[in-house]
């Protein structure tokens, strides 16, 4: 199986956010909100870190 | 109508048990949740949560295997490998299955395979989080 780096980021963020959402909140609505929040944070954080590393290199 | 039983489920419980809610040992829930991802929640009747956890943790583990990630072994002597082994062990029976079949024994040569190794380790760590959550639900420390 091959996967792009961004695909790996999306998969990692999805799986991790599901577990965080279920385990860190009690109400179903809050689980979904927290899971979505974690997903966005993971993806955006990775993109920002990637651009940061690119800026350091250049 | 379920008959009321006049004792708390656990020290953290505020409510009273009913005959319709059988008591499940928190330790058993923790052990089951560790051995099989999501099984602790299934044991407590939290079907959707259990199945989602099973899909997420199992999916992460098998994506890691499919990316040709490394499954760590305990006796390499390298400190980082020992940490990786501790993380992998969190997957419970999935780790034992991978060792028995021989998955993840090839050397890591690509960046994507290195991602796979991390996927497998994080799947184990997430499974520990899920098992502890099931324990908290069973003991009453987490209300719902």
N, CA and C atoms of all chains as a GROMACS GRO file, in nm:
protein
  606
    1UNK      N    1   0.085  -0.120   0.000
    1UNK     CA    2   0.000   0.000   0.000
    1UNK      C    3   0.089   0.124   0.000
    2UNK      N    4   0.056   0.217  -0.088
    2UNK     CA    5   0.127   0.346  -0.087
    2UNK      C    6   0.025   0.457  -0.061
    3UNK      N    7   0.074   0.562  -0.003
    3UNK     CA    8  -0.015   0.671   0.036
    3UNK      C    9   0.067   0.800   0.032
    4UNK      N   10   0.001   0.910  -0.003
    4UNK     CA   11   0.073   1.038  -0.003
    4UNK      C   12   0.093   1.084   0.141
    5UNK      N   13   0.184   1.178   0.160
    5UNK     CA   14   0.209   1.229   0.294
    5UNK      C   15   0.084   1.297   0.349
    6UNK      N   16   0.015   1.370   0.262
    6UNK     CA   17  -0.106   1.439   0.308
    6UNK      C   18  -0.217   1.337   0.340
    7UNK      N   19  -0.222   1.230   0.261
    7UNK     CA   20  -0.318   1.124   0.292
    7UNK      C   21  -0.292   1.062   0.427
    8UNK      N   22  -0.163   1.044   0.458
    8UNK     CA   23  -0.127   0.989   0.589
    8UNK      C   24  -0.170   1.083   0.701
    9UNK      N   25  -0.154   1.214   0.676
    9UNK     CA   26  -0.197   1.313   0.776
    9UNK      C   27  -0.348   1.303   0.800
   10UNK      N   28  -0.423   1.294   0.690
   10UNK     CA   29  -0.569   1.288   0.702
   10UNK      C   30  -0.613   1.162   0.777
   11UNK      N   31  -0.552   1.047   0.742
   11UNK     CA   32  -0.590   0.922   0.808
   11UNK      C   33  -0.555   0.925   0.957
   12UNK      N   34  -0.434   0.970   0.986
   12UNK     CA   35  -0.390   0.979   1.126
   12UNK      C   36  -0.484   1.069   1.205
   13UNK      N   37  -0.516   1.184   1.146
   13UNK     CA   38  -0.603   1.281   1.216
   13UNK      C   39  -0.742   1.224   1.238
   14UNK      N   40  -0.793   1.154   1.137
   14UNK     CA   41  -0.928   1.097   1.148
   14UNK      C   42  -0.935   0.994   1.261
   15UNK      N   43  -0.845   0.897   1.258
   15UNK     CA   44  -0.850   0.790   1.359
   15UNK      C   45  -0.829   0.846   1.500
   16UNK      N   46  -0.732   0.933   1.513
   16UNK     CA   47  -0.701   0.988   1.645
   16UNK      C   48  -0.815   1.074   1.698
   17UNK      N   49  -0.876   1.152   1.609
   17UNK     CA   50  -0.984   1.241   1.652
   17UNK      C   51  -1.106   1.161   1.698
   18UNK      N   52  -1.134   1.050   1.631
   18UNK     CA   53  -1.246   0.965   1.672
   18UNK      C   54  -1.225   0.918   1.817
   19UNK      N   55  -1.105   0.869   1.846
   19UNK     CA   56  -1.077   0.816   1.981
   19UNK      C   57  -1.079   0.930   2.084
   20UNK      N   58  -1.018   1.042   2.050
   20UNK     CA   59  -1.018   1.156   2.144
   20UNK      C   60  -1.160   1.205   2.170
   21UNK      N   61  -1.239   1.216   2.065
   21UNK     CA   62  -1.376   1.264   2.081
   21UNK      C   63  -1.456   1.175   2.174
   22UNK      N   64  -1.445   1.043   2.156
   22UNK     CA   65  -1.524   0.949   2.237
   22UNK      C   66  -1.475   0.946   2.382
   23UNK      N   67  -1.345   0.951   2.400
   23UNK     CA   68  -1.291   0.929   2.535
   23UNK      C   69  -1.283   1.057   2.619
   24UNK      N   70  -1.277   1.171   2.556
   24UNK     CA   71  -1.254   1.294   2.633
   24UNK      C   72  -1.381   1.375   2.661
   25UNK      N   73  -1.494   1.332   2.607
   25UNK     CA   74  -1.621   1.402   2.632
   25UNK      C   75  -1.729   1.300   2.668
   26UNK      N   76  -1.833   1.347   2.736
   26UNK     CA   77  -1.937   1.256   2.784
   26UNK      C   78  -2.061   1.254   2.696
   27UNK      N   79  -2.099   1.369   2.642
   27UNK     CA   80  -2.223   1.377   2.565
   27UNK      C   81  -2.192   1.358   2.416
   28UNK      N   82  -2.279   1.285   2.346
   28UNK     CA   83  -2.256   1.259   2.203
   28UNK      C   84  -2.232   1.386   2.120
   29UNK      N   85  -2.311   1.490   2.147
   29UNK     CA   86  -2.293   1.614   2.070
   29UNK      C   87  -2.155   1.674   2.095
   30UNK      N   88  -2.112   1.672   2.220
   30UNK     CA   89  -1.980   1.727   2.254
   30UNK      C   90  -1.868   1.639   2.199
   31UNK      N   91  -1.894   1.507   2.192
   31UNK     CA   92  -1.795   1.416   2.133
   31UNK      C   93  -1.767   1.453   1.989
   32UNK      N   94  -1.876   1.476   1.915
   32UNK     CA   95  -1.861   1.510   1.773
   32UNK      C   96  -1.789   1.644   1.758
   33UNK      N   97  -1.827   1.741   1.840
   33UNK     CA   98  -1.764   1.873   1.833
   33UNK      C   99  -1.616   1.866   1.866
   34UNK      N  100  -1.582   1.791   1.974
   34UNK     CA  101  -1.442   1.783   2.014
   34UNK      C  102  -1.361   1.702   1.911
   35UNK      N  103  -1.422   1.597   1.857
   35UNK     CA  104  -1.354   1.518   1.753
   35UNK      C  105  -1.324   1.603   1.631
   36UNK      N  106  -1.423   1.683   1.589
   36UNK     CA  107  -1.403   1.770   1.473
   36UNK      C  108  -1.296   1.875   1.503
   37UNK      N  109  -1.298   1.927   1.625
   37UNK     CA  110  -1.198   2.026   1.666
   37UNK      C  111  -1.057   1.965   1.660
   38UNK      N  112  -1.042   1.843   1.712
   38UNK     CA  113  -0.911   1.777   1.709
   38UNK      C  114  -0.865   1.752   1.566
   39UNK      N  115  -0.959   1.710   1.480
   39UNK     CA  116  -0.924   1.682   1.341
   39UNK      C  117  -0.870   1.808   1.273
   40UNK      N  118  -0.942   1.916   1.289
   40UNK     CA  119  -0.899   2.042   1.227
   40UNK      C  120  -0.764   2.086   1.284
   41UNK      N  121  -0.750   2.070   1.415
   41UNK     CA  122  -0.625   2.111   1.480
   41UNK      C  123  -0.506   2.027   1.430
   42UNK      N  124  -0.527   1.896   1.417
   42UNK     CA  125  -0.421   1.808   1.367
   42UNK      C  126  -0.379   1.848   1.226
   43UNK      N  127  -0.480   1.863   1.138
   43UNK     CA  128  -0.449   1.889   0.996
   43UNK      C  129  -0.386   2.027   0.981
   44UNK      N  130  -0.449   2.128   1.042
   44UNK     CA  131  -0.395   2.265   1.029
   44UNK      C  132  -0.258   2.275   1.096
   45UNK      N  133  -0.241   2.210   1.211
   45UNK     CA  134  -0.112   2.213   1.280
   45UNK      C  135  -0.002   2.152   1.196
   46UNK      N  136  -0.035   2.042   1.127
   46UNK     CA  137   0.065   1.976   1.042
   46UNK      C  138   0.102   2.064   0.924
   47UNK      N  139   0.000   2.128   0.863
   47UNK     CA  140   0.028   2.215   0.748
   47UNK      C  141   0.114   2.333   0.792
   48UNK      N  142   0.080   2.392   0.905
   48UNK     CA  143   0.159   2.506   0.956
   48UNK      C  144   0.302   2.464   0.988
   49UNK      N  145   0.317   2.348   1.052
   49UNK     CA  146   0.452   2.299   1.085
   49UNK      C  147   0.532   2.272   0.957
   50UNK      N  148   0.463   2.219   0.855
   50UNK     CA  149   0.531   2.191   0.728
   50UNK      C  150   0.583   2.320   0.664
   51UNK      N  151   0.497   2.423   0.660
   51UNK     CA  152   0.541   2.551   0.604
   51UNK      C  153   0.652   2.611   0.691
   52UNK      N  154   0.644   2.591   0.822
   52UNK     CA  155   0.750   2.640   0.911
   52UNK      C  156   0.884   2.576   0.880
   53UNK      N  157   0.881   2.445   0.856
   53UNK     CA  158   1.007   2.375   0.822
   53UNK      C  159   1.059   2.421   0.687
   54UNK      N  160   0.964   2.444   0.593
   54UNK     CA  161   1.005   2.494   0.461
   54UNK      C  162   1.071   2.632   0.476
   55UNK      N  163   1.013   2.718   0.560
   55UNK     CA  164   1.067   2.853   0.580
   55UNK      C  165   1.205   2.847   0.646
   56UNK      N  166   1.224   2.754   0.739
   56UNK     CA  167   1.355   2.741   0.804
   56UNK      C  168   1.460   2.699   0.702
   57UNK      N  169   1.421   2.606   0.615
   57UNK     CA  170   1.516   2.556   0.516
   57UNK      C  171   1.554   2.664   0.416
   58UNK      N  172   1.458   2.750   0.381
   58UNK     CA  173   1.486   2.854   0.281
   58UNK      C  174   1.520   2.986   0.346
   59UNK      N  175  -4.106  -0.285   3.560
   59UNK     CA  176  -4.021  -0.179   3.617
   59UNK      C  177  -3.910  -0.242   3.700
   60UNK      N  178  -3.788  -0.192   3.681
   60UNK     CA  179  -3.674  -0.251   3.750
   60UNK      C  180  -3.676  -0.215   3.899
   61UNK      N  181  -3.644  -0.315   3.983
   61UNK     CA  182  -3.644  -0.293   4.128
   61UNK      C  183  -3.519  -0.217   4.170
   62UNK      N  184  -3.534  -0.125   4.262
   62UNK     CA  185  -3.420  -0.047   4.311
   62UNK      C  186  -3.337  -0.130   4.409
   63UNK      N  187  -3.207  -0.120   4.397
   63UNK     CA  188  -3.117  -0.184   4.492
   63UNK      C  189  -3.050  -0.072   4.569
   64UNK      N  190  -3.048  -0.082   4.700
   64UNK     CA  191  -3.007   0.032   4.783
   64UNK      C  192  -2.859   0.029   4.814
   65UNK      N  193  -2.775   0.034   4.712
   65UNK     CA  194  -2.633   0.049   4.735
   65UNK      C  195  -2.570   0.117   4.613
   66UNK      N  196  -2.464   0.193   4.632
   66UNK     CA  197  -2.401   0.259   4.518
   66UNK      C  198  -2.321   0.158   4.436
   67UNK      N  199  -2.306   0.187   4.306
   67UNK     CA  200  -2.230   0.098   4.218
   67UNK      C  201  -2.083   0.098   4.252
   68UNK      N  202  -2.032   0.214   4.282
   68UNK     CA  203  -1.889   0.228   4.309
   68UNK      C  204  -1.871   0.352   4.396
   69UNK      N  205  -1.752   0.371   4.457
   69UNK     CA  206  -1.732   0.488   4.543
   69UNK      C  207  -1.762   0.620   4.474
   70UNK      N  208  -1.740   0.629   4.344
   70UNK     CA  209  -1.764   0.754   4.273
   70UNK      C  210  -1.908   0.776   4.232
   71UNK      N  211  -1.991   0.674   4.246
   71UNK     CA  212  -2.129   0.684   4.199
   71UNK      C  213  -2.214   0.770   4.289
   72UNK      N  214  -2.304   0.846   4.223
   72UNK     CA  215  -2.398   0.926   4.299
   72UNK      C  216  -2.536   0.860   4.301
   73UNK      N  217  -2.566   0.782   4.197
   73UNK     CA  218  -2.698   0.720   4.189
   73UNK      C  219  -2.699   0.582   4.250
   74UNK      N  220  -2.814   0.518   4.242
   74UNK     CA  221  -2.829   0.384   4.296
   74UNK      C  222  -2.842   0.286   4.182
   75UNK      N  223  -2.801   0.162   4.206
   75UNK     CA  224  -2.810   0.059   4.104
   75UNK      C  225  -2.954   0.011   4.090
   76UNK      N  226  -2.985  -0.038   3.972
   76UNK     CA  227  -3.113  -0.105   3.954
   76UNK      C  228  -3.085  -0.248   3.910
   77UNK      N  229  -3.186  -0.334   3.924
   77UNK     CA  230  -3.167  -0.473   3.885
   77UNK      C  231  -3.144  -0.486   3.736
   78UNK      N  232  -3.186  -0.384   3.657
   78UNK     CA  233  -3.172  -0.392   3.512
   78UNK      C  234  -3.031  -0.354   3.466
   79UNK      N  235  -2.948  -0.300   3.555
   79UNK     CA  236  -2.812  -0.261   3.516
   79UNK      C  237  -2.711  -0.347   3.592
   80UNK      N  238  -2.675  -0.461   3.534
   80UNK     CA  239  -2.582  -0.550   3.604
   80UNK      C  240  -2.445  -0.485   3.619
   81UNK      N  241  -2.381  -0.512   3.728
   81UNK     CA  242  -2.250  -0.455   3.760
   81UNK      C  243  -2.142  -0.532   3.686
   82UNK      N  244  -2.055  -0.460   3.614
   82UNK     CA  245  -1.943  -0.522   3.544
   82UNK      C  246  -1.815  -0.472   3.607
   83UNK      N  247  -1.727  -0.563   3.638
   83UNK     CA  248  -1.604  -0.527   3.707
   83UNK      C  249  -1.522  -0.429   3.623
   84UNK      N  250  -1.478  -0.317   3.681
   84UNK     CA  251  -1.395  -0.222   3.607
   84UNK      C  252  -1.265  -0.287   3.558
   85UNK      N  253  -1.207  -0.374   3.640
   85UNK     CA  254  -1.082  -0.439   3.600
   85UNK      C  255  -1.104  -0.528   3.477
   86UNK      N  256  -1.216  -0.598   3.475
   86UNK     CA  257  -1.249  -0.683   3.360
   86UNK      C  258  -1.269  -0.597   3.235
   87UNK      N  259  -1.333  -0.483   3.254
   87UNK     CA  260  -1.356  -0.391   3.141
   87UNK      C  261  -1.223  -0.339   3.087
   88UNK      N  262  -1.133  -0.305   3.179
   88UNK     CA  263  -1.001  -0.255   3.138
   88UNK      C  264  -0.924  -0.362   3.061
   89UNK      N  265  -0.926  -0.483   3.114
   89UNK     CA  266  -0.852  -0.594   3.050
   89UNK      C  267  -0.910  -0.626   2.913
   90UNK      N  268  -1.042  -0.634   2.906
   90UNK     CA  269  -1.107  -0.665   2.778
   90UNK      C  270  -1.081  -0.555   2.676
   91UNK      N  271  -1.091  -0.431   2.723
   91UNK     CA  272  -1.068  -0.317   2.633
   91UNK      C  273  -0.925  -0.314   2.582
   92UNK      N  274  -0.831  -0.358   2.664
   92UNK     CA  275  -0.691  -0.362   2.618
   92UNK      C  276  -0.670  -0.475   2.517
   93UNK      N  277  -0.726  -0.592   2.547
   93UNK     CA  278  -0.702  -0.707   2.459
   93UNK      C  279  -0.768  -0.687   2.322
   94UNK      N  280  -0.892  -0.638   2.321
   94UNK     CA  281  -0.964  -0.617   2.196
   94UNK      C  282  -1.009  -0.471   2.192
   95UNK      N  283  -0.957  -0.391   2.098
   95UNK     CA  284  -0.995  -0.249   2.093
   95UNK      C  285  -1.147  -0.229   2.087
   96UNK      N  286  -1.200  -0.149   2.177
   96UNK     CA  287  -1.343  -0.118   2.179
   96UNK      C  288  -1.427  -0.218   2.257
   97UNK      N  289  -1.369  -0.332   2.294
   97UNK     CA  290  -1.450  -0.436   2.360
   97UNK      C  291  -1.493  -0.394   2.500
   98UNK      N  292  -1.416  -0.310   2.565
   98UNK     CA  293  -1.455  -0.261   2.697
   98UNK      C  294  -1.586  -0.184   2.691
   99UNK      N  295  -1.601  -0.100   2.589
   99UNK     CA  296  -1.725  -0.025   2.572
   99UNK      C  297  -1.839  -0.116   2.529
  100UNK      N  298  -1.809  -0.214   2.446
  100UNK     CA  299  -1.913  -0.310   2.404
  100UNK      C  300  -1.965  -0.386   2.525
  101UNK      N  301  -1.874  -0.421   2.616
  101UNK     CA  302  -1.913  -0.493   2.737
  101UNK      C  303  -2.008  -0.410   2.823
  102UNK      N  304  -1.993  -0.279   2.816
  102UNK     CA  305  -2.079  -0.190   2.894
  102UNK      C  306  -2.207  -0.153   2.821
  103UNK      N  307  -2.225  -0.209   2.701
  103UNK     CA  308  -2.345  -0.180   2.624
  103UNK      C  309  -2.338  -0.053   2.543
  104UNK      N  310  -2.218   0.007   2.534
  104UNK     CA  311  -2.200   0.129   2.453
  104UNK      C  312  -2.160   0.084   2.312
  105UNK      N  313  -2.260   0.040   2.236
  105UNK     CA  314  -2.231  -0.027   2.109
  105UNK      C  315  -2.168   0.067   2.007
  106UNK      N  316  -2.225   0.185   1.991
  106UNK     CA  317  -2.174   0.275   1.886
  106UNK      C  318  -2.032   0.318   1.919
  107UNK      N  319  -2.009   0.355   2.045
  107UNK     CA  320  -1.874   0.396   2.085
  107UNK      C  321  -1.775   0.281   2.066
  108UNK      N  322  -1.815   0.162   2.109
  108UNK     CA  323  -1.726   0.046   2.098
  108UNK      C  324  -1.689   0.017   1.954
  109UNK      N  325  -1.790   0.020   1.867
  109UNK     CA  326  -1.763  -0.012   1.726
  109UNK      C  327  -1.678   0.097   1.661
  110UNK      N  328  -1.705   0.223   1.698
  110UNK     CA  329  -1.624   0.333   1.642
  110UNK      C  330  -1.478   0.320   1.689
  111UNK      N  331  -1.460   0.289   1.817
  111UNK     CA  332  -1.323   0.273   1.869
  111UNK      C  333  -1.254   0.156   1.801
  112UNK      N  334  -1.329   0.047   1.784
  112UNK     CA  335  -1.272  -0.071   1.718
  112UNK      C  336  -1.229  -0.036   1.575
  113UNK      N  337  -1.315   0.037   1.504
  113UNK     CA  338  -1.283   0.074   1.366
  113UNK      C  339  -1.164   0.169   1.360
  114UNK      N  340  -1.162   0.267   1.451
  114UNK     CA  341  -1.055   0.367   1.447
  114UNK      C  342  -0.920   0.305   1.486
  115UNK      N  343  -0.917   0.232   1.597
  115UNK     CA  344  -0.790   0.176   1.644
  115UNK      C  345  -0.745   0.062   1.553
  116UNK      N  346  -0.840  -0.027   1.519
  116UNK     CA  347  -0.806  -0.136   1.427
  116UNK      C  348  -0.764  -0.082   1.292
  117UNK      N  349  -0.835   0.018   1.243
  117UNK     CA  350  -0.800   0.078   1.114
  117UNK      C  351  -0.661   0.137   1.117
  118UNK      N  352  -0.630   0.207   1.224
  118UNK     CA  353  -0.497   0.268   1.235
  118UNK      C  354  -0.388   0.161   1.238
  119UNK      N  355  -0.413   0.055   1.312
  119UNK     CA  356  -0.315  -0.053   1.323
  119UNK      C  357  -0.292  -0.118   1.186
  120UNK      N  358  -0.401  -0.151   1.118
  120UNK     CA  359  -0.386  -0.222   0.991
  120UNK      C  360  -0.335  -0.131   0.879
  121UNK      N  361  -0.366  -0.003   0.884
  121UNK     CA  362  -0.305   0.090   0.787
  121UNK      C  363  -0.154   0.093   0.811
  122UNK      N  364  -0.114   0.094   0.937
  122UNK     CA  365   0.029   0.091   0.970
  122UNK      C  366   0.096  -0.034   0.916
  123UNK      N  367   0.030  -0.147   0.932
  123UNK     CA  368   0.084  -0.273   0.879
  123UNK      C  369   0.091  -0.266   0.726
  124UNK      N  370  -0.016  -0.214   0.663
  124UNK     CA  371  -0.020  -0.207   0.517
  124UNK      C  372   0.087  -0.113   0.462
  125UNK      N  373   0.124  -0.013   0.541
  125UNK     CA  374   0.231   0.079   0.498
  125UNK      C  375   0.370   0.021   0.523
  126UNK      N  376   0.374  -0.104   0.566
  126UNK     CA  377   0.498  -0.177   0.594
  126UNK      C  378   0.574  -0.116   0.711
  127UNK      N  379   0.495  -0.071   0.811
  127UNK     CA  380   0.557  -0.020   0.932
  127UNK      C  381   0.619  -0.133   1.013
  128UNK      N  382   0.704  -0.092   1.107
  128UNK     CA  383   0.777  -0.190   1.188
  128UNK      C  384   0.696  -0.227   1.312
  129UNK      N  385   0.691  -0.356   1.343
  129UNK     CA  386   0.633  -0.401   1.470
  129UNK      C  387   0.751  -0.430   1.563
  130UNK      N  388   0.759  -0.353   1.670
  130UNK     CA  389   0.876  -0.360   1.758
  130UNK      C  390   0.877  -0.487   1.842
  131UNK      N  391   0.997  -0.533   1.872
  131UNK     CA  392   1.014  -0.650   1.959
  131UNK      C  393   1.085  -0.605   2.087
  132UNK      N  394   1.070  -0.681   2.196
  132UNK     CA  395   1.118  -0.630   2.326
  132UNK      C  396   1.268  -0.639   2.350
  133UNK      N  397   1.338  -0.720   2.273
  133UNK     CA  398   1.474  -0.754   2.315
  133UNK      C  399   1.582  -0.701   2.223
  134UNK      N  400   1.564  -0.582   2.167
  134UNK     CA  401   1.667  -0.530   2.077
  134UNK      C  402   1.777  -0.454   2.152
  135UNK      N  403   1.748  -0.407   2.273
  135UNK     CA  404   1.848  -0.334   2.350
  135UNK      C  405   1.850  -0.186   2.322
  136UNK      N  406   1.779  -0.142   2.217
  136UNK     CA  407   1.774   0.001   2.184
  136UNK      C  408   1.664   0.068   2.266
  137UNK      N  409   1.694   0.178   2.337
  137UNK     CA  410   1.590   0.243   2.419
  137UNK      C  411   1.468   0.287   2.339
  138UNK      N  412   1.490   0.342   2.218
  138UNK     CA  413   1.376   0.385   2.138
  138UNK      C  414   1.291   0.267   2.092
  139UNK      N  415   1.358   0.155   2.064
  139UNK     CA  416   1.283   0.035   2.027
  139UNK      C  417   1.199  -0.015   2.144
  140UNK      N  418   1.254  -0.002   2.265
  140UNK     CA  419   1.179  -0.046   2.383
  140UNK      C  420   1.055   0.040   2.403
  141UNK      N  421   1.068   0.172   2.377
  141UNK     CA  422   0.951   0.259   2.386
  141UNK      C  423   0.848   0.222   2.278
  142UNK      N  424   0.899   0.194   2.159
  142UNK     CA  425   0.810   0.151   2.051
  142UNK      C  426   0.738   0.022   2.087
  143UNK      N  427   0.811  -0.069   2.150
  143UNK     CA  428   0.750  -0.195   2.192
  143UNK      C  429   0.639  -0.169   2.295
  144UNK      N  430   0.666  -0.079   2.390
  144UNK     CA  431   0.565  -0.048   2.492
  144UNK      C  432   0.439   0.009   2.426
  145UNK      N  433   0.459   0.094   2.324
  145UNK     CA  434   0.343   0.149   2.253
  145UNK      C  435   0.269   0.041   2.176
  146UNK      N  436   0.345  -0.042   2.105
  146UNK     CA  437   0.282  -0.149   2.026
  146UNK      C  438   0.203  -0.244   2.114
  147UNK      N  439   0.256  -0.272   2.232
  147UNK     CA  440   0.192  -0.368   2.322
  147UNK      C  441   0.052  -0.321   2.364
  148UNK      N  442   0.029  -0.190   2.355
  148UNK     CA  443  -0.103  -0.137   2.389
  148UNK      C  444  -0.214  -0.190   2.301
  149UNK      N  445  -0.179  -0.242   2.184
  149UNK     CA  446  -0.282  -0.294   2.093
  149UNK      C  447  -0.337  -0.428   2.136
  150UNK      N  448  -0.276  -0.489   2.238
  150UNK     CA  449  -0.328  -0.614   2.293
  150UNK      C  450  -0.315  -0.730   2.196
  151UNK      N  451  -0.427  -0.794   2.165
  151UNK     CA  452  -0.422  -0.913   2.080
  151UNK      C  453  -0.380  -0.881   1.937
  152UNK      N  454  -0.403  -0.757   1.892
  152UNK     CA  455  -0.359  -0.721   1.757
  152UNK      C  456  -0.207  -0.731   1.747
  153UNK      N  457  -0.138  -0.690   1.854
  153UNK     CA  458   0.008  -0.700   1.854
  153UNK      C  459   0.052  -0.846   1.850
  154UNK      N  460  -0.013  -0.929   1.933
  154UNK     CA  461   0.022  -1.071   1.934
  154UNK      C  462  -0.004  -1.135   1.798
  155UNK      N  463  -0.115  -1.094   1.735
  155UNK     CA  464  -0.148  -1.146   1.602
  155UNK      C  465  -0.039  -1.108   1.502
  156UNK      N  466   0.004  -0.982   1.508
  156UNK     CA  467   0.108  -0.935   1.415
  156UNK      C  468   0.238  -1.012   1.437
  157UNK      N  469   0.273  -1.037   1.562
  157UNK     CA  470   0.396  -1.113   1.590
  157UNK      C  471   0.385  -1.257   1.543
  158UNK      N  472   0.267  -1.317   1.565
  158UNK     CA  473   0.249  -1.457   1.526
  158UNK      C  474   0.256  -1.474   1.374
  159UNK      N  475   0.194  -1.381   1.301
  159UNK     CA  476   0.192  -1.391   1.155
  159UNK      C  477   0.324  -1.344   1.094
  160UNK      N  478   0.395  -1.258   1.168
  160UNK     CA  479   0.522  -1.210   1.117
  160UNK      C  480   0.512  -1.077   1.044
  161UNK      N  481   0.403  -1.004   1.068
  161UNK     CA  482   0.390  -0.872   1.007
  161UNK      C  483   0.492  -0.775   1.068
  162UNK      N  484   0.532  -0.677   0.986
  162UNK     CA  485   0.615  -0.568   1.037
  162UNK      C  486   0.757  -0.607   1.074
  163UNK      N  487   0.809  -0.712   1.012
  163UNK     CA  488   0.946  -0.754   1.043
  163UNK      C  489   1.047  -0.705   0.940
  164UNK      N  490   0.998  -0.654   0.825
  164UNK     CA  491   1.090  -0.606   0.721
  164UNK      C  492   1.151  -0.473   0.765
  165UNK      N  493   1.275  -0.445   0.722
  165UNK     CA  494   1.338  -0.318   0.758
  165UNK      C  495   1.263  -0.199   0.698
  166UNK      N  496   1.261  -0.090   0.774
  166UNK     CA  497   1.191   0.032   0.729
  166UNK      C  498   1.284   0.109   0.636
  167UNK      N  499   1.244   0.123   0.510
  167UNK     CA  500   1.332   0.185   0.411
  167UNK      C  501   1.276   0.316   0.356
  168UNK      N  502   1.148   0.338   0.370
  168UNK     CA  503   1.088   0.459   0.312
  168UNK      C  504   1.023   0.543   0.422
  169UNK      N  505   0.997   0.670   0.387
  169UNK     CA  506   0.932   0.759   0.483
  169UNK      C  507   0.791   0.709   0.515
  170UNK      N  508   0.723   0.657   0.412
  170UNK     CA  509   0.586   0.609   0.434
  170UNK      C  510   0.586   0.488   0.529
  171UNK      N  511   0.686   0.402   0.516
  171UNK     CA  512   0.695   0.288   0.608
  171UNK      C  513   0.722   0.337   0.751
  172UNK      N  514   0.798   0.444   0.762
  172UNK     CA  515   0.821   0.502   0.896
  172UNK      C  516   0.690   0.558   0.953
  173UNK      N  517   0.609   0.618   0.865
  173UNK     CA  518   0.475   0.660   0.910
  173UNK      C  519   0.397   0.540   0.961
  174UNK      N  520   0.412   0.428   0.888
  174UNK     CA  521   0.341   0.306   0.929
  174UNK      C  522   0.380   0.263   1.069
  175UNK      N  523   0.510   0.271   1.101
  175UNK     CA  524   0.556   0.236   1.236
  175UNK      C  525   0.488   0.324   1.340
  176UNK      N  526   0.477   0.453   1.308
  176UNK     CA  527   0.414   0.546   1.402
  176UNK      C  528   0.264   0.517   1.415
  177UNK      N  529   0.202   0.482   1.305
  177UNK     CA  530   0.060   0.445   1.310
  177UNK      C  531   0.039   0.329   1.408
  178UNK      N  532   0.126   0.229   1.400
  178UNK     CA  533   0.110   0.110   1.485
  178UNK      C  534   0.131   0.146   1.632
  179UNK      N  535   0.233   0.227   1.659
  179UNK     CA  536   0.258   0.267   1.798
  179UNK      C  537   0.141   0.349   1.852
  180UNK      N  538   0.096   0.446   1.773
  180UNK     CA  539  -0.013   0.534   1.821
  180UNK      C  540  -0.144   0.455   1.836
  181UNK      N  541  -0.166   0.355   1.750
  181UNK     CA  542  -0.285   0.270   1.768
  181UNK      C  543  -0.283   0.205   1.906
  182UNK      N  544  -0.165   0.157   1.947
  182UNK     CA  545  -0.153   0.097   2.080
  182UNK      C  546  -0.179   0.197   2.191
  183UNK      N  547  -0.125   0.316   2.176
  183UNK     CA  548  -0.145   0.419   2.280
  183UNK      C  549  -0.292   0.462   2.287
  184UNK      N  550  -0.355   0.476   2.171
  184UNK     CA  551  -0.497   0.513   2.170
  184UNK      C  552  -0.582   0.402   2.232
  185UNK      N  553  -0.541   0.278   2.212
  185UNK     CA  554  -0.617   0.167   2.271
  185UNK      C  555  -0.609   0.172   2.424
  186UNK      N  556  -0.495   0.212   2.475
  186UNK     CA  557  -0.484   0.225   2.621
  186UNK      C  558  -0.577   0.336   2.671
  187UNK      N  559  -0.582   0.447   2.598
  187UNK     CA  560  -0.674   0.556   2.634
  187UNK      C  561  -0.818   0.506   2.635
  188UNK      N  562  -0.854   0.428   2.530
  188UNK     CA  563  -0.991   0.377   2.520
  188UNK      C  564  -1.021   0.278   2.634
  189UNK      N  565  -0.924   0.193   2.667
  189UNK     CA  566  -0.946   0.095   2.774
  189UNK      C  567  -0.963   0.166   2.909
  190UNK      N  568  -0.884   0.269   2.932
  190UNK     CA  569  -0.896   0.345   3.058
  190UNK      C  570  -1.031   0.417   3.062
  191UNK      N  571  -1.078   0.464   2.947
  191UNK     CA  572  -1.210   0.529   2.942
  191UNK      C  573  -1.320   0.428   2.978
  192UNK      N  574  -1.308   0.306   2.926
  192UNK     CA  575  -1.407   0.202   2.961
  192UNK      C  576  -1.402   0.172   3.110
  193UNK      N  577  -1.281   0.169   3.166
  193UNK     CA  578  -1.266   0.146   3.310
  193UNK      C  579  -1.334   0.258   3.389
  194UNK      N  580  -1.316   0.382   3.344
  194UNK     CA  581  -1.378   0.496   3.413
  194UNK      C  582  -1.530   0.488   3.407
  195UNK      N  583  -1.583   0.444   3.293
  195UNK     CA  584  -1.728   0.428   3.281
  195UNK      C  585  -1.778   0.319   3.375
  196UNK      N  586  -1.704   0.208   3.383
  196UNK     CA  587  -1.748   0.096   3.467
  196UNK      C  588  -1.739   0.129   3.615
  197UNK      N  589  -1.639   0.208   3.651
  197UNK     CA  590  -1.621   0.241   3.793
  197UNK      C  591  -1.709   0.359   3.836
  198UNK      N  592  -1.766   0.429   3.739
  198UNK     CA  593  -1.852   0.542   3.772
  198UNK      C  594  -1.779   0.675   3.778
  199UNK      N  595  -1.648   0.673   3.752
  199UNK     CA  596  -1.573   0.799   3.754
  199UNK      C  597  -1.615   0.889   3.638
  200UNK      N  598  -1.650   0.829   3.526
  200UNK     CA  599  -1.708   0.903   3.414
  200UNK      C  600  -1.857   0.866   3.409
  201UNK      N  601  -1.941   0.967   3.404
  201UNK     CA  602  -2.085   0.942   3.422
  201UNK      C  603  -2.151   0.874   3.303
  202UNK      N  604  -2.114   0.917   3.180
  202UNK     CA  605  -2.177   0.855   3.063
  202UNK      C  606  -2.084   0.862   2.942
   0.00000   0.00000   0.00000
